[in-house]
């Protein structure tokens, strides 16, 4: 879906800055992601942030094919993936942000 999303955004000049974020949000810090197989700082900064956010949401959210996991479980998974799947500098910052705003984030997920 990253390629499809990026292609949708690429047809309009107003979204030209979003295109790389959408295209690369399934890359991994260790270069084992897709679609380009790039890693580290080659991945656009905002795509590295979206990768963490998207993974957190995928873990915590209930889907038709799975139950949602706890926020604590998601944070543990992000911590374990720091340096491989996720940017090792951004992952701890994201974890701290969630912990510092836990009641608000729990409220968001409890609404769904």
Secondary structure, 3 states (H helix, E strand, C coil): CHHHHHHHHHCCHHHHHHHHHHHHCCCCCCCCCCCCCCCHHHCCHHHHHHHHHHHHHHHHCCECCECCCCHHHHHHHHHHHECCCECCCHHHHHHHHHHHCHHHHHHHHHCC
